[in-house]
């Protein structure tokens, strides 16, 4: 952890980390980075995701940055937006899969999947309503499409109950 603290906010690659901690670049080092990510999160710090370097000289090098609690900049915001988009993709996948399984007559737990599908739907509806956050996080064209998809889904779910 001392090595990470001294590199606060600096871009480091796996090769840089390997030199700093004297572990050869390989599977063992990659597992260690995963453990450090958990330790940092427990401390309130953040070990960003690996992303292409912003330094033009290292453009093709994948780097990571360690950010102490309370510190951040436009690059950590970029990482947070990438994580938020990835999380929303996962929520959409959860919604798709659980909705299918809730409607499957051979499912082993239709009610539980229906509950999970509703929770994912509420999450998507909540995020699609975040138009005050800013265009970097929620793009307006996607928000309208997502809202329309949710309205269509609600209309389809209401039809059989009315008929």
C-alpha positions as CSV (number, residue, x, y, z in Angstrom):
1,X,0.0,0.0,0.0
2,X,2.9,2.4,0.6
3,X,3.9,2.0,-3.1
4,X,0.4,3.0,-4.1
5,X,0.3,6.0,-1.8
6,X,3.4,7.4,-3.3
7,X,1.9,7.0,-6.8
8,X,-1.4,8.8,-5.9
9,X,-3.0,10.2,-9.0
10,X,-0.2,9.0,-11.3
11,X,-0.8,6.6,-14.2
12,X,0.9,3.2,-13.7
13,X,0.9,0.2,-16.0
14,X,1.3,-3.5,-15.0
15,X,5.0,-3.1,-15.9
16,X,5.4,-0.1,-13.6
17,X,3.6,-2.0,-10.8
18,X,5.8,-5.1,-11.3
19,X,8.9,-3.0,-10.9
20,X,7.6,-1.2,-7.8
21,X,6.5,-4.4,-5.9
22,X,9.1,-6.8,-7.4
23,X,6.5,-9.3,-8.6
24,X,6.9,-10.4,-12.3
25,X,4.1,-9.2,-14.6
26,X,1.7,-12.1,-14.9
27,X,-1.2,-13.9,-13.3
28,X,0.1,-13.4,-9.7
29,X,0.4,-9.7,-10.2
30,X,-3.0,-9.4,-11.7
31,X,-4.5,-11.2,-8.7
32,X,-2.6,-8.9,-6.4
33,X,-4.1,-5.8,-8.1
34,X,-7.6,-7.3,-7.6
35,X,-6.8,-7.6,-3.8
36,X,-5.5,-4.1,-3.6
37,X,-8.7,-2.8,-5.3
38,X,-10.7,-4.4,-2.5
39,X,-8.4,-3.0,0.2
40,X,-8.6,0.5,-1.4
41,X,-12.4,0.3,-1.5
42,X,-12.5,-0.7,2.2
43,X,-10.4,2.3,3.1
44,X,-12.6,4.6,1.0
45,X,-9.9,5.1,-1.6
46,X,-10.3,4.1,-5.3
47,X,-8.2,2.0,-7.6
48,X,-9.5,2.9,-11.1
49,X,-10.1,0.6,-13.9
50,X,-7.4,0.0,-16.5
51,X,-7.9,2.4,-19.4
52,X,-5.7,3.7,-22.2
53,X,-3.1,6.3,-21.0
54,X,-3.9,10.0,-21.5
55,X,-0.3,10.7,-22.1
56,X,0.3,10.9,-25.9
57,X,3.7,9.2,-25.5
58,X,2.0,6.2,-23.8
59,X,-1.2,6.2,-25.8
60,X,-1.3,2.4,-26.3
61,X,-0.4,1.5,-22.8
62,X,-3.2,0.5,-20.4
63,X,-2.8,2.2,-17.1
64,X,-4.5,2.5,-13.7
65,X,-4.5,5.2,-11.1
66,X,-4.9,5.1,-7.3
67,X,-7.0,7.9,-5.9
68,X,-7.1,8.6,-2.2
69,X,-10.4,9.4,-0.5
70,X,-11.6,12.9,-1.3
71,X,-9.4,13.3,-4.3
72,X,-10.4,13.2,-7.9
73,X,-10.2,14.9,-11.3
74,X,-11.5,14.7,-14.8
75,X,-9.8,11.4,-15.3
76,X,-11.4,9.8,-12.3
77,X,-14.7,11.2,-13.5
78,X,-14.0,9.5,-16.9
79,X,-13.5,6.2,-15.0
80,X,-16.6,6.7,-12.9
81,X,-18.7,7.4,-16.1
82,X,-17.3,4.3,-17.7
83,X,-18.2,2.2,-14.6
84,X,-21.7,3.7,-14.5
85,X,-22.3,2.9,-18.2
86,X,-21.0,-0.7,-17.6
87,X,-23.3,-1.1,-14.6
88,X,-26.3,0.1,-16.5
89,X,-25.5,-2.4,-19.3
90,X,-25.5,-5.1,-16.6
91,X,-28.8,-3.9,-15.1
92,X,-30.3,-4.0,-18.6
93,X,-29.0,-7.6,-19.0
94,X,-30.5,-8.5,-15.6
95,X,-33.8,-7.0,-16.6
96,X,-33.9,-8.9,-19.9
97,X,-33.0,-12.2,-18.4
98,X,-35.2,-12.0,-15.3
99,X,-38.2,-10.8,-17.3
100,X,-37.8,-13.8,-19.6
101,X,-37.5,-16.2,-16.7
102,X,-40.5,-14.6,-14.9
103,X,-42.6,-15.4,-18.0
104,X,-41.2,-18.9,-18.5
105,X,-43.8,-21.4,-17.3
106,X,-41.0,-24.0,-16.6
107,X,-39.0,-21.6,-14.4
108,X,-38.0,-22.9,-11.0
109,X,-38.7,-19.5,-9.4
110,X,-41.1,-17.4,-11.4
111,X,-42.1,-15.1,-8.5
112,X,-38.5,-14.4,-7.4
113,X,-37.5,-13.6,-11.0
114,X,-40.5,-11.3,-11.4
115,X,-39.4,-9.5,-8.2
116,X,-35.9,-9.1,-9.6
117,X,-37.2,-7.9,-13.0
118,X,-39.3,-5.3,-11.2
119,X,-36.3,-4.1,-9.2
120,X,-34.2,-3.8,-12.4
121,X,-37.0,-2.0,-14.1
122,X,-37.3,0.5,-11.3
123,X,-33.5,1.0,-11.4
124,X,-33.6,1.7,-15.1
125,X,-36.6,4.0,-14.7
126,X,-34.8,5.9,-11.9
127,X,-31.7,6.4,-14.0
128,X,-33.6,7.3,-17.1
129,X,-35.2,10.1,-15.2
130,X,-31.8,11.7,-14.2
131,X,-31.9,14.5,-16.8
132,X,-30.4,17.0,-14.4
133,X,-27.1,15.1,-13.9
134,X,-25.6,16.3,-17.1
135,X,-25.0,15.2,-20.7
136,X,-21.8,13.4,-19.9
137,X,-23.5,10.8,-17.7
138,X,-26.9,10.4,-19.2
139,X,-27.3,11.2,-22.9
140,X,-30.6,12.8,-23.7
141,X,-31.3,10.7,-26.8
142,X,-30.8,7.5,-24.8
143,X,-32.9,8.8,-22.0
144,X,-36.0,9.4,-24.2
145,X,-35.6,5.9,-25.8
146,X,-35.2,4.3,-22.5
147,X,-38.3,6.1,-21.1
148,X,-40.3,5.0,-24.2
149,X,-39.2,1.4,-23.8
150,X,-40.3,1.4,-20.2
151,X,-43.6,3.0,-21.1
152,X,-44.1,0.3,-23.8
153,X,-43.2,-2.5,-21.3
154,X,-45.7,-1.1,-18.8
155,X,-48.4,-0.9,-21.5
156,X,-47.8,-4.5,-22.5
157,X,-47.9,-5.7,-18.9
158,X,-51.2,-3.8,-18.3
159,X,-52.9,-5.2,-21.4
160,X,-53.5,-8.9,-20.2
161,X,-54.7,-7.7,-16.8
162,X,-57.3,-5.4,-18.4
163,X,-58.4,-8.1,-20.9
